[in-house]
Amino acid sequence: MAGPFGTLIFFVPVIILFYFMLIRPQQKQMKAHRELVAGLKRNDTVVLSNGMIGKVTRVENDEAMVEIAQGVNVRVVKAMITTVRDRTGVAANDTKQVSKA
């Protein structure tokens, strides 16, 4: 099987492996981020891509106003919001329970 058919038999599993190991998880992650940004609402605590934490004060089409300090509002593109935290400060998509010792 040294011909072109043998080479094709080798590359088909490699392409399938790349799809399931790289492409499909990335698509799932992008879909989850789109849903996170679409569900953004006022008074959500968010983490921006640069590491700043703030509270959403206004949501527009593709932008949001985030209060990063008292009286300091910045306008950010919604795509730059990486995490939405709940009111206790724990990431909303974190499934671990915080227990007190």
PyRosetta script that sets phi, psi and omega in degrees:
from pyrosetta import init, pose_from_sequence

init()
pose = pose_from_sequence("MAGPFGTLIFFVPVIILFYFMLIRPQQKQMKAHRELVAGLKRNDTVVLSNGMIGKVTRVENDEAMVEIAQGVNVRVVKAMITTVRDRTGVAANDTKQVSKA")
pose.set_psi(1, 49.2)
pose.set_omega(1, -179.2)
pose.set_phi(2, -89.6)
pose.set_psi(2, -2.9)
pose.set_omega(2, -177.3)
pose.set_phi(3, -80.3)
pose.set_psi(3, -168.9)
pose.set_omega(3, -177.8)
pose.set_phi(4, -66.0)
pose.set_psi(4, -28.4)
pose.set_omega(4, 179.4)
pose.set_phi(5, -67.7)
pose.set_psi(5, -37.3)
pose.set_omega(5, 177.3)
pose.set_phi(6, -65.5)
pose.set_psi(6, -38.1)
pose.set_omega(6, 177.2)
pose.set_phi(7, -66.6)
pose.set_psi(7, -39.6)
pose.set_omega(7, 178.8)
pose.set_phi(8, -64.3)
pose.set_psi(8, -39.5)
pose.set_omega(8, 178.7)
pose.set_phi(9, -63.3)
pose.set_psi(9, -31.5)
pose.set_omega(9, 177.8)
pose.set_phi(10, -73.5)
pose.set_psi(10, -42.0)
pose.set_omega(10, -173.7)
pose.set_phi(11, -78.4)
pose.set_psi(11, -27.0)
pose.set_omega(11, -179.7)
pose.set_phi(12, -61.6)
pose.set_psi(12, -49.6)
pose.set_omega(12, 177.1)
pose.set_phi(13, -63.7)
pose.set_psi(13, -32.6)
pose.set_omega(13, 178.6)
pose.set_phi(14, -65.5)
pose.set_psi(14, -42.6)
pose.set_omega(14, 178.4)
pose.set_phi(15, -65.0)
pose.set_psi(15, -42.1)
pose.set_omega(15, 177.8)
pose.set_phi(16, -63.4)
pose.set_psi(16, -41.5)
pose.set_omega(16, 177.9)
pose.set_phi(17, -62.1)
pose.set_psi(17, -44.6)
pose.set_omega(17, 177.7)
pose.set_phi(18, -60.0)
pose.set_psi(18, -39.6)
pose.set_omega(18, -179.8)
pose.set_phi(19, -61.9)
pose.set_psi(19, -48.8)
pose.set_omega(19, -176.2)
pose.set_phi(20, -77.2)
pose.set_psi(20, -23.7)
pose.set_omega(20, -178.6)
pose.set_phi(21, -93.6)
pose.set_psi(21, -29.0)
pose.set_omega(21, -174.4)
pose.set_phi(22, -120.1)
pose.set_psi(22, -53.6)
pose.set_omega(22, -170.8)
pose.set_phi(23, -72.7)
pose.set_psi(23, -49.2)
pose.set_omega(23, -176.6)
pose.set_phi(24, -63.4)
pose.set_psi(24, -46.0)
pose.set_omega(24, 176.5)
pose.set_phi(25, -62.2)
pose.set_psi(25, -36.3)
pose.set_omega(25, 178.4)
pose.set_phi(26, -65.4)
pose.set_psi(26, -39.2)
pose.set_omega(26, 178.1)
pose.set_phi(27, -65.6)
pose.set_psi(27, -39.6)
pose.set_omega(27, 177.3)
pose.set_phi(28, -63.3)
pose.set_psi(28, -42.6)
pose.set_omega(28, 180.0)
pose.set_phi(29, -65.0)
pose.set_psi(29, -40.6)
pose.set_omega(29, 178.4)
pose.set_phi(30, -65.7)
pose.set_psi(30, -39.6)
pose.set_omega(30, 178.7)
pose.set_phi(31, -65.0)
pose.set_psi(31, -42.6)
pose.set_omega(31, 178.7)
pose.set_phi(32, -63.3)
pose.set_psi(32, -39.4)
pose.set_omega(32, 179.2)
pose.set_phi(33, -67.7)
pose.set_psi(33, -40.4)
pose.set_omega(33, 177.1)
pose.set_phi(34, -61.2)
pose.set_psi(34, -41.7)
pose.set_omega(34, 178.4)
pose.set_phi(35, -66.3)
pose.set_psi(35, -38.8)
pose.set_omega(35, 178.5)
pose.set_phi(36, -61.6)
pose.set_psi(36, -45.7)
pose.set_omega(36, -179.2)
pose.set_phi(37, -69.5)
pose.set_psi(37, -37.0)
pose.set_omega(37, -180.0)
pose.set_phi(38, -67.6)
pose.set_psi(38, -30.3)
pose.set_omega(38, -179.3)
pose.set_phi(39, -89.6)
pose.set_psi(39, 9.5)
pose.set_omega(39, -178.8)
pose.set_phi(40, -66.3)
pose.set_psi(40, 135.2)
pose.set_omega(40, 179.7)
pose.set_phi(41, -140.5)
pose.set_psi(41, 170.3)
pose.set_omega(41, -178.1)
pose.set_phi(42, -62.6)
pose.set_psi(42, 145.9)
pose.set_omega(42, -179.7)
pose.set_phi(43, 72.0)
pose.set_psi(43, 8.8)
pose.set_omega(43, 172.1)
pose.set_phi(44, -74.4)
pose.set_psi(44, 139.9)
pose.set_omega(44, 172.9)
pose.set_phi(45, -90.5)
pose.set_psi(45, 126.8)
pose.set_omega(45, -174.1)
pose.set_phi(46, -126.0)
pose.set_psi(46, 156.6)
pose.set_omega(46, 171.7)
pose.set_phi(47, -112.5)
pose.set_psi(47, 126.7)
pose.set_omega(47, 179.7)
pose.set_phi(48, -86.6)
pose.set_psi(48, 166.3)
pose.set_omega(48, -177.2)
pose.set_phi(49, -64.4)
pose.set_psi(49, -21.8)
pose.set_omega(49, 178.6)
pose.set_phi(50, -90.1)
pose.set_psi(50, 2.2)
pose.set_omega(50, 176.1)
pose.set_phi(51, 99.3)
pose.set_psi(51, -7.4)
pose.set_omega(51, 179.4)
pose.set_phi(52, -73.0)
pose.set_psi(52, 144.8)
pose.set_omega(52, 177.6)
pose.set_phi(53, -113.2)
pose.set_psi(53, 134.9)
pose.set_omega(53, -179.2)
pose.set_phi(54, -154.3)
pose.set_psi(54, 178.8)
pose.set_omega(54, -179.0)
pose.set_phi(55, -115.5)
pose.set_psi(55, 132.4)
pose.set_omega(55, -179.5)
pose.set_phi(56, -72.9)
pose.set_psi(56, 126.4)
pose.set_omega(56, 178.6)
pose.set_phi(57, -107.0)
pose.set_psi(57, -24.5)
pose.set_omega(57, 178.9)
pose.set_phi(58, -154.7)
pose.set_psi(58, 141.1)
pose.set_omega(58, 178.7)
pose.set_phi(59, -119.6)
pose.set_psi(59, 128.2)
pose.set_omega(59, 177.2)
pose.set_phi(60, -116.1)
pose.set_psi(60, -166.4)
pose.set_omega(60, -176.4)
pose.set_phi(61, -56.3)
pose.set_psi(61, -64.4)
pose.set_omega(61, -179.0)
pose.set_phi(62, -123.1)
pose.set_psi(62, 12.9)
pose.set_omega(62, 179.3)
pose.set_phi(63, -131.8)
pose.set_psi(63, 161.3)
pose.set_omega(63, 176.3)
pose.set_phi(64, -141.4)
pose.set_psi(64, 146.8)
pose.set_omega(64, 173.5)
pose.set_phi(65, -95.6)
pose.set_psi(65, 126.4)
pose.set_omega(65, -177.4)
pose.set_phi(66, -121.7)
pose.set_psi(66, 128.4)
pose.set_omega(66, 177.3)
pose.set_phi(67, -89.6)
pose.set_psi(67, 112.4)
pose.set_omega(67, -177.6)
pose.set_phi(68, -95.6)
pose.set_psi(68, -16.8)
pose.set_omega(68, 173.7)
pose.set_phi(69, -152.9)
pose.set_psi(69, 165.2)
pose.set_omega(69, -177.7)
pose.set_phi(70, -60.9)
pose.set_psi(70, 117.0)
pose.set_omega(70, -179.8)
pose.set_phi(71, 83.0)
pose.set_psi(71, 1.7)
pose.set_omega(71, -179.9)
pose.set_phi(72, -112.4)
pose.set_psi(72, 105.7)
pose.set_omega(72, 178.9)
pose.set_phi(73, -108.4)
pose.set_psi(73, 137.3)
pose.set_omega(73, 175.1)
pose.set_phi(74, -123.9)
pose.set_psi(74, 147.1)
pose.set_omega(74, 177.7)
pose.set_phi(75, -96.4)
pose.set_psi(75, 124.9)
pose.set_omega(75, -178.2)
pose.set_phi(76, -125.9)
pose.set_psi(76, 152.5)
pose.set_omega(76, 173.0)
pose.set_phi(77, -74.6)
pose.set_psi(77, 134.4)
pose.set_omega(77, -175.8)
pose.set_phi(78, -57.5)
pose.set_psi(78, -31.7)
pose.set_omega(78, -178.3)
pose.set_phi(79, -65.3)
pose.set_psi(79, -18.8)
pose.set_omega(79, 179.7)
pose.set_phi(80, -85.3)
pose.set_psi(80, 1.1)
pose.set_omega(80, 175.8)
pose.set_phi(81, -87.5)
pose.set_psi(81, 119.6)
pose.set_omega(81, -175.6)
pose.set_phi(82, -95.1)
pose.set_psi(82, -35.1)
pose.set_omega(82, -176.1)
pose.set_phi(83, -141.4)
pose.set_psi(83, 142.4)
pose.set_omega(83, 172.0)
pose.set_phi(84, -110.1)
pose.set_psi(84, 123.4)
pose.set_omega(84, 180.0)
pose.set_phi(85, -98.9)
pose.set_psi(85, 153.2)
pose.set_omega(85, 174.9)
pose.set_phi(86, -84.5)
pose.set_psi(86, -175.4)
pose.set_omega(86, -172.5)
pose.set_phi(87, -69.3)
pose.set_psi(87, -18.0)
pose.set_omega(87, 179.6)
pose.set_phi(88, -86.9)
pose.set_psi(88, -7.0)
pose.set_omega(88, 178.3)
pose.set_phi(89, 95.6)
pose.set_psi(89, -0.8)
pose.set_omega(89, 177.9)
pose.set_phi(90, -93.4)
pose.set_psi(90, 142.1)
pose.set_omega(90, -179.5)
pose.set_phi(91, -58.3)
pose.set_psi(91, 137.3)
pose.set_omega(91, -176.4)
pose.set_phi(92, -66.3)
pose.set_psi(92, -28.6)
pose.set_omega(92, -179.2)
pose.set_phi(93, -93.6)
pose.set_psi(93, 5.9)
pose.set_omega(93, 177.5)
pose.set_phi(94, -82.1)
pose.set_psi(94, 123.5)
pose.set_omega(94, -175.4)
pose.set_phi(95, -93.8)
pose.set_psi(95, -7.0)
pose.set_omega(95, -179.4)
pose.set_phi(96, -74.1)
pose.set_psi(96, 141.7)
pose.set_omega(96, 177.2)
pose.set_phi(97, -89.9)
pose.set_psi(97, 134.3)
pose.set_omega(97, 177.5)
pose.set_phi(98, -88.8)
pose.set_psi(98, 119.3)
pose.set_omega(98, -178.3)
pose.set_phi(99, -114.8)
pose.set_psi(99, 145.9)
pose.set_omega(99, 178.5)
pose.set_phi(100, -94.4)
pose.set_psi(100, 135.6)
pose.set_omega(100, -177.8)
pose.set_phi(101, -85.4)
pose.dump_pdb("model.pdb")
